Structure formats: structure tokens, C-alpha cells
Amino acid sequence: MSIALWRILLKAQAEPDAPLTCDECLAILNCLADEAIDEASPDTIWQAVYKHLARCPRCREQYWKWLRRWEAKRAGQPRDVES
């Protein structure tokens, strides 16, 4: 399911306490990974993502995989690192 990122961001800004769905959270994480955002993102986006990650093991695992890949990339390791 493809979700327009701008719709998710508008929702996060308009309703900062509303939880994200799994698809919305993964769409944001994919965007962050694909665009390799420079360590800074709007606080409202991260707050919404962290709230979702706190309650969703599926997305939390995806987040940790993304984070490990990002850290490996910063360290100059191959992108497909899974450990």
C-alpha cells in the first residue's frame, strides 16, 4: 500500500497525539532511509514515529534494521548489514 507522505505529515501536524498506522510509520521510515536525511527532521514527525514504535513490534523491528543499515553506511560498511 502506497501512502502519500505529504498526507501523513499533514496528519501528524494536525493531530500530534493521533497514532500512526503501521503503513504510515513504515512510509516515513522508508522516506528517511531513501532520502538519507541529515540527522535532523521535524520534531512532530519523530514524535509520531516514536509513539508508534513504542507500541508496534513489527515496525520497531523494521526501524532497528533501518538504523543498523544507516549506522553501517556511516561507518563505511556495506549497506546490506543485518546484524
MODELLER restraints for C-alpha pairs under 7 A, 6 or more apart:
rsr = mdl.restraints
at = mdl.atoms
rsr.add(forms.Gaussian(group=physical.xy_distance, feature=features.Distance(at['CA:3:A'], at['CA:24:A']), mean=6.91, stdev=0.5))
rsr.add(forms.Gaussian(group=physical.xy_distance, feature=features.Distance(at['CA:3:A'], at['CA:27:A']), mean=6.89, stdev=0.5))
rsr.add(forms.Gaussian(group=physical.xy_distance, feature=features.Distance(at['CA:5:A'], at['CA:27:A']), mean=6.91, stdev=0.5))
rsr.add(forms.Gaussian(group=physical.xy_distance, feature=features.Distance(at['CA:5:A'], at['CA:28:A']), mean=6.95, stdev=0.5))
rsr.add(forms.Gaussian(group=physical.xy_distance, feature=features.Distance(at['CA:8:A'], at['CA:24:A']), mean=6.46, stdev=0.5))
rsr.add(forms.Gaussian(group=physical.xy_distance, feature=features.Distance(at['CA:9:A'], at['CA:45:A']), mean=6.84, stdev=0.5))
rsr.add(forms.Gaussian(group=physical.xy_distance, feature=features.Distance(at['CA:12:A'], at['CA:44:A']), mean=6.44, stdev=0.5))
rsr.add(forms.Gaussian(group=physical.xy_distance, feature=features.Distance(at['CA:12:A'], at['CA:45:A']), mean=6.39, stdev=0.5))
rsr.add(forms.Gaussian(group=physical.xy_distance, feature=features.Distance(at['CA:12:A'], at['CA:48:A']), mean=6.57, stdev=0.5))
rsr.add(forms.Gaussian(group=physical.xy_distance, feature=features.Distance(at['CA:13:A'], at['CA:44:A']), mean=6.37, stdev=0.5))
rsr.add(forms.Gaussian(group=physical.xy_distance, feature=features.Distance(at['CA:16:A'], at['CA:44:A']), mean=6.64, stdev=0.5))
rsr.add(forms.Gaussian(group=physical.xy_distance, feature=features.Distance(at['CA:16:A'], at['CA:48:A']), mean=6.79, stdev=0.5))
rsr.add(forms.Gaussian(group=physical.xy_distance, feature=features.Distance(at['CA:19:A'], at['CA:48:A']), mean=6.64, stdev=0.5))
rsr.add(forms.Gaussian(group=physical.xy_distance, feature=features.Distance(at['CA:19:A'], at['CA:51:A']), mean=7.00, stdev=0.5))
rsr.add(forms.Gaussian(group=physical.xy_distance, feature=features.Distance(at['CA:19:A'], at['CA:52:A']), mean=6.25, stdev=0.5))
rsr.add(forms.Gaussian(group=physical.xy_distance, feature=features.Distance(at['CA:20:A'], at['CA:48:A']), mean=6.52, stdev=0.5))
rsr.add(forms.Gaussian(group=physical.xy_distance, feature=features.Distance(at['CA:20:A'], at['CA:52:A']), mean=5.92, stdev=0.5))
rsr.add(forms.Gaussian(group=physical.xy_distance, feature=features.Distance(at['CA:22:A'], at['CA:59:A']), mean=6.47, stdev=0.5))
rsr.add(forms.Gaussian(group=physical.xy_distance, feature=features.Distance(at['CA:25:A'], at['CA:49:A']), mean=5.89, stdev=0.5))
rsr.add(forms.Gaussian(group=physical.xy_distance, feature=features.Distance(at['CA:26:A'], at['CA:59:A']), mean=6.66, stdev=0.5))
rsr.add(forms.Gaussian(group=physical.xy_distance, feature=features.Distance(at['CA:29:A'], at['CA:63:A']), mean=6.98, stdev=0.5))
rsr.add(forms.Gaussian(group=physical.xy_distance, feature=features.Distance(at['CA:33:A'], at['CA:66:A']), mean=6.95, stdev=0.5))
rsr.add(forms.Gaussian(group=physical.xy_distance, feature=features.Distance(at['CA:53:A'], at['CA:59:A']), mean=5.98, stdev=0.5))
rsr.add(forms.Gaussian(group=physical.xy_distance, feature=features.Distance(at['CA:53:A'], at['CA:60:A']), mean=4.90, stdev=0.5))
rsr.add(forms.Gaussian(group=physical.xy_distance, feature=features.Distance(at['CA:65:A'], at['CA:82:A']), mean=6.48, stdev=0.5))
rsr.add(forms.Gaussian(group=physical.xy_distance, feature=features.Distance(at['CA:68:A'], at['CA:82:A']), mean=6.79, stdev=0.5))
rsr.add(forms.Gaussian(group=physical.xy_distance, feature=features.Distance(at['CA:69:A'], at['CA:79:A']), mean=5.70, stdev=0.5))
rsr.add(forms.Gaussian(group=physical.xy_distance, feature=features.Distance(at['CA:69:A'], at['CA:80:A']), mean=6.54, stdev=0.5))
rsr.add(forms.Gaussian(group=physical.xy_distance, feature=features.Distance(at['CA:69:A'], at['CA:81:A']), mean=5.79, stdev=0.5))
rsr.add(forms.Gaussian(group=physical.xy_distance, feature=features.Distance(at['CA:72:A'], at['CA:78:A']), mean=6.74, stdev=0.5))
rsr.add(forms.Gaussian(group=physical.xy_distance, feature=features.Distance(at['CA:72:A'], at['CA:79:A']), mean=6.59, stdev=0.5))
rsr.add(forms.Gaussian(group=physical.xy_distance, feature=features.Distance(at['CA:72:A'], at['CA:81:A']), mean=6.74, stdev=0.5))
rsr.add(forms.Gaussian(group=physical.xy_distance, feature=features.Distance(at['CA:73:A'], at['CA:79:A']), mean=5.83, stdev=0.5))
